[in-house]
């Protein structure tokens, strides 16, 4: 084991308060002359203290669902013929609200995707029992290059122009499964499978 690995192990022991007097003295001596190490330990201690009250059982199931979706999207993107299939990295519908936060009167949903060097963020707002407003933004290396966005379903198709800030809006989209495609004049930039 290298010296840095040993130091990290000592820091972990220190943070978890699982040390004897000899180890405690070693750690204090180790950090006494190192400002950076003291700063790291202070930051790690704050993170550890903040997370010690989290009910991990409450977030275990949503975390597994997020991970399952991530793996499914990565597999789908790898097996696709084009390399512009987006991978969902965040979905607000899967995570519990923080303690003390009341749910919104309207059940909104936020989803974030990554595709190549692009980020696609979507906000879904119910506007009637059978439809959603879809607001999105694309950011990344291709941003501000004259995009269009298309939502395609078996018998419903919608298209909008993406503005100079990469923002687009579909005001009323009926519930269903859609393929959202963002293109510029020459190529497909991103494709997202979306279930409203």
C-alpha positions in Angstrom: 0.0 0.0 0.0 1.4 3.4 -1.0 1.9 6.2 1.5 -1.0 8.3 0.1 -3.3 5.2 0.3 -2.3 4.8 4.0 -2.9 8.5 4.6 -6.4 8.2 3.0 -7.2 5.2 5.2 -6.1 7.2 8.3 -8.3 10.1 7.2 -11.3 7.7 6.8 -10.7 6.3 10.2 -10.4 9.8 11.6 -13.7 10.9 10.0 -15.6 7.9 11.2 -14.2 8.4 14.7 -12.8 4.8 14.8 -9.4 5.3 16.2 -7.5 4.7 19.4 -5.3 7.3 21.1 -2.1 6.3 19.2 -3.9 6.6 15.8 -5.4 9.9 16.8 -2.0 11.3 17.7 -0.6 10.0 14.4 -3.3 11.7 12.4 -3.0 15.0 14.3 0.8 14.9 13.7 0.2 14.1 10.0 -2.1 17.0 9.4 -0.4 19.6 11.7 2.0 20.7 9.0 -0.2 20.4 6.0 -2.7 23.2 5.4 -4.2 21.5 2.3 -4.7 18.3 4.2 -6.4 20.1 7.1 -8.7 21.9 4.6 -9.6 18.6 2.9 -10.4 17.0 6.3 -12.5 20.0 7.3 -14.5 19.8 4.1 -14.9 16.0 4.3 -16.0 16.3 7.9 -18.7 18.8 7.0 -19.9 16.5 4.2 -19.8 13.5 6.5 -21.8 15.4 9.2 -24.3 16.7 6.7 -25.0 13.2 5.4 -25.1 11.4 8.7 -28.8 12.3 9.1 -29.9 11.0 5.7 -32.3 8.1 5.7 -30.4 5.9 3.3 -33.2 3.3 3.3 -35.6 6.0 1.9 -33.4 6.7 -1.1 -32.1 3.2 -1.8 -35.0 2.2 -4.1 -35.0 5.5 -6.1 -31.2 5.4 -6.4 -31.4 1.8 -7.8 -34.1 3.0 -10.3 -31.9 5.9 -11.5 -29.0 3.5 -11.9 -31.2 1.0 -13.8 -32.4 3.7 -16.2 -28.9 5.0 -16.7 -27.6 1.5 -17.6 -30.7 0.9 -19.9 -30.1 4.2 -21.7 -26.3 3.5 -22.1 -27.1 0.1 -23.5 -29.6 1.6 -25.9 -27.2 4.3 -27.0 -24.4 1.8 -27.6 -26.7 -0.5 -29.7 -28.0 2.4 -31.8 -26.8 2.9 -35.3 -26.3 6.6 -34.7 -24.3 8.0 -31.9 -26.7 10.7 -31.0 -29.0 8.8 -28.6 -29.2 10.6 -25.3 -28.6 9.1 -21.9 -30.8 10.2 -19.0 -28.7 11.3 -16.1 -31.5 12.9 -13.9 -35.2 12.4 -13.5 -37.0 14.3 -10.8 -40.0 11.9 -10.8 -37.7 9.1 -9.3 -36.3 10.9 -6.2 -38.1 11.7 -3.0 -38.6 15.3 -2.0 -36.2 16.6 0.7 -37.7 16.5 4.2 -39.8 19.5 5.0 -40.5 20.3 1.3 -44.1 20.3 0.2 -45.0 18.9 -3.2 -46.0 21.4 -5.8 -49.7 21.8 -6.6 -48.9 20.7 -10.2 -46.9 17.5 -10.7 -44.0 18.8 -12.8 -41.0 16.7 -13.9 -37.4 17.6 -14.8 -35.2 15.3 -16.8 -31.6 15.8 -17.9 -29.8 13.9 -20.6 -26.3 13.8 -22.0 -25.4 13.0 -25.6 -21.9 13.4 -26.8 -20.9 16.9 -25.7 -24.5 18.1 -25.5 -26.8 18.5 -22.5 -30.5 18.3 -23.0 -32.7 19.5 -20.1 -36.5 19.0 -20.2 -39.3 20.3 -18.0 -42.7 18.7 -18.3 -45.8 20.5 -17.1 -49.3 19.0 -17.2 -51.6 21.5 -18.9 -54.7 19.2 -19.0 -55.4 15.6 -18.0 -54.2 14.4 -21.4 -51.4 16.7 -22.4 -48.1 18.3 -21.3 -46.2 21.5 -22.0 -42.6 20.5 -22.8 -39.9 23.1 -22.4 -36.3 22.2 -23.2 -32.8 23.5 -23.6 -29.8 22.1 -25.3 -26.3 23.3 -24.3 -22.9 22.3 -25.4 -20.5 22.5 -28.3 -23.2 22.9 -31.0 -25.3 25.4 -29.1 -26.8 28.3 -31.0 -26.4 26.8 -34.4 -29.9 27.0 -35.8 -31.5 24.0 -34.3 -35.0 22.6 -34.8 -36.7 20.2 -32.4 -39.2 17.5 -33.4 -41.4 15.3 -31.3 -42.6 12.3 -33.2 -45.3 9.7 -32.3 -46.9 7.1 -34.5 -49.6 9.5 -35.6 -48.6 12.9 -34.0 -45.7 15.1 -35.0 -44.7 18.5 -33.6 -41.8 20.8 -34.6 -40.4 24.0 -33.3 -37.4 26.2 -33.9 -34.8 26.3 -31.1 -34.0 29.9 -30.1 -30.5 31.5 -29.8 -30.2 30.4 -26.2 -30.9 26.7 -27.1 -34.5 26.8 -25.6 -37.5 25.3 -27.3 -41.1 24.8 -26.2 -44.0 22.5 -27.3 -47.1 24.1 -25.7 -49.5 21.2 -25.7 -48.3 17.6 -26.4 -50.8 14.7 -25.9 -49.8 11.9 -23.5 -47.8 9.1 -25.3 -44.4 7.8 -26.2 -42.3 10.2 -28.3 -39.0 10.4 -30.0 -37.6 14.0 -29.5 -35.0 14.8 -32.1 -32.9 17.9 -32.2 -31.2 18.7 -35.5 -29.3 21.5 -37.2 -29.4 22.0 -40.9 -27.0 19.1 -41.6 -27.2 16.5 -38.9 -29.1 15.1 -35.9 -27.6 16.4 -32.7 -29.6 14.5 -30.1 -32.4 12.0 -29.9 -34.3 11.4 -26.7 -37.0 8.7 -26.0 -39.7 10.4 -23.9 -42.7 8.9 -22.2 -45.3 11.5 -21.3 
